Amino acid sequence: MTHPDTAHATRPHTPPTLQDFYENPAVPVASGTPRTLRQARILAAALPRPGATVLDIGCGDGTAAATAAPLLRDHRVIGVDWSQDALRRASRHLTHVVRGELGDSGLPFATGAADAVLFSEVIEHLVDPDSALDELRRVLAPGGHLMLSTPNLAAWYNRALLLTGTQPVFSEVSLRAIHGRPGTEVVGHLRLYTARALREFLTASGFDVVRITGAPFHGVPRPLRALDRLVCSAAPTAASILLAHARRRAAA
């Protein structure tokens, strides 16, 4: 997914919209390489045979796909994004790119066409995540794999921040500036999940959750990164990033 830039020098008096954010590639914001590699390893182990069709929905500029490519080289990865600019950049890394969005028109794929869906750092930006998961379930074959990642509202440092009355990292109160939380970049997050909430949401949306694990976040200050990695392994529900592996139920 294309991510935001807080500076709009050509329109200084116009509040940025979410579309402005996602169309502006100047400041790419993502959870980092560790998340991408962990997600790709889980998916590669889950796919039983070569030649699977994997949709990377919200592929952005394709850098995550390029990182995951060595682990998914035996499969056909299709990048999907609604930004034409993002797709132009993604085409440097992906052989197949398709414009599509999770709105009323739906994704341009037949029902049951995909063996797996990568849905990385997208759901927190959506106004209607329920309809989005309905559409992901539609394009997945029965038993197909959903690999979803999203920032964790209950990350270990967010728990400490809330105790001090500080706005949690990853959360937003404005599209114009940061207020009341650490960080410097507005990223357009509309929703945040805990591991429990994500599990319940996926289950209610017609998926069987195989596992929820964690990944570190590159934005954690350097002196705390070793602790962040340790928490990911020892207490995934307190990790910076939640990685959910789920499968589409045959009948939902």
Long-range contacts (C-beta under 8 A, 24 or more apart in sequence): 1-58, 1-59, 1-60, 1-81, 1-86, 1-120, 1-121, 1-122, 1-125, 2-28, 2-60, 2-61, 2-81, 2-83, 2-85, 2-86, 3-27, 3-28, 3-29, 3-30, 3-60, 3-187, 3-188, 4-29, 4-185, 4-186, 4-187, 4-188, 6-177, 6-184, 6-185, 6-186, 15-175, 15-176, 16-175, 16-176, 16-186, 17-175, 18-125, 18-175, 18-188, 21-175, 21-186, 21-187, 21-188, 22-82, 22-83, 22-125, 22-188, 23-83, 23-85, 25-61, 25-85, 25-86, 25-89, 27-185, 28-60, 28-61, 28-63, 29-185, 29-187, 30-60, 30-63, 30-64, 30-120, 30-121, 30-218, 31-121, 31-149, 31-151, 31-215, 31-217, 31-218, 31-240, 31-241, 32-215, 32-216, 32-217, 32-218, 32-219, 33-67, 33-218, 34-215, 34-216, 34-218, 34-229, 35-120, 35-149, 35-215, 35-216, 35-217, 35-241, 35-243, 36-64, 36-67, 36-68, 36-120, 37-67, 37-68, 37-71, 38-213, 38-215, 38-243, 39-68, 39-118, 39-120, 39-147, 39-149, 39-215, 39-243, 40-67, 40-68, 40-71, 40-72, 41-71, 42-147, 42-211, 42-213, 42-243, 42-245, 43-71, 43-72, 43-116, 43-118, 43-145, 43-147, 43-245, 44-71, 44-72, 46-116, 46-145, 46-210, 46-245, 47-75, 47-115, 47-116, 47-145, 50-74, 50-75, 51-75, 51-76, 52-76, 52-115, 52-116, 53-78, 53-113, 53-114, 53-115, 53-116, 54-78, 54-114, 54-115, 54-116, 54-117, 54-118, 55-80, 55-107, 55-109, 55-114, 55-116, 55-117, 55-118, 55-139, 56-80, 56-94, 56-118, 56-120, 57-81, 57-100, 57-102, 57-107, 57-117, 57-118, 57-119, 57-122, 57-136, 58-119, 58-120, 58-121, 58-122, 59-86, 59-87, 59-90, 59-94, 59-97, 59-118, 60-86, 60-89, 60-90, 61-86, 61-89, 61-90, 61-93, 62-89, 62-90, 62-91, 62-92, 62-93, 62-94, 62-97, 63-93, 64-120, 65-90, 65-93, 65-94, 66-93, 66-94, 68-118, 69-93, 75-115, 75-116, 80-107, 102-126, 102-131, 102-132, 102-135, 102-136, 106-135, 106-138, 107-135, 107-138, 107-139, 109-139, 110-139, 111-138, 111-139, 112-138, 112-139, 112-140, 112-141, 112-142, 112-144, 113-139, 113-141, 114-139, 114-140, 114-141, 114-144, 115-140, 115-141, 115-144, 115-145, 116-140, 116-144, 116-145, 116-146, 116-147, 117-144, 117-145, 117-146, 117-147, 118-147, 119-146, 119-147, 119-148, 119-149, 120-147, 120-148, 120-149, 121-149, 121-150, 121-151, 122-150, 123-148, 123-150, 123-191, 123-193, 124-150, 124-151, 124-170, 124-189, 124-190, 124-191, 124-192, 124-193, 125-188, 125-189, 125-190, 126-190, 126-191, 127-190, 129-191, 129-201, 130-205, 133-201, 133-202, 133-205, 133-206, 133-207, 134-205, 134-206, 137-205, 137-206, 137-207, 137-248, 137-252, 140-248, 141-248, 142-248, 142-249, 142-250, 143-247, 143-248, 143-250, 144-247, 144-248, 145-245, 145-246, 145-247, 146-202, 146-207, 146-244, 146-245, 146-246, 146-247, 146-248, 147-243, 147-244, 147-245, 148-198, 148-202, 148-243, 148-244, 148-246, 149-215, 149-241, 149-242, 149-243, 149-244, 150-192, 150-193, 150-198, 150-241, 150-242, 150-244, 151-189, 151-192, 151-217, 151-240, 151-241, 151-242, 152-192, 152-193, 152-194, 152-195, 152-214, 152-237, 152-238, 152-239, 152-240, 152-241, 152-242, 153-192, 153-193, 153-194, 153-197, 154-194, 154-195, 154-237, 154-238, 155-217, 155-238, 155-239, 155-240, 156-227, 156-228, 156-231, 156-235, 156-238, 156-239, 156-240, 157-220, 157-224, 159-238, 168-192, 169-219, 183-219, 193-242, 194-237, 195-236, 195-237, 195-242, 196-237, 198-242, 198-244, 199-244, 202-244, 202-246, 205-252, 206-248, 206-249, 206-252, 207-246, 207-247, 207-248, 207-249, 207-252, 208-246, 208-247, 208-249, 209-244, 209-245, 209-246, 210-245, 210-246, 210-247, 211-244, 211-245, 212-236, 212-237, 212-242, 212-243, 212-244, 212-245, 213-239, 213-242, 213-243, 213-245, 214-238, 214-239, 214-240, 214-241, 214-242, 214-243, 215-239, 215-240, 215-241, 215-243, 216-240, 216-241, 217-241
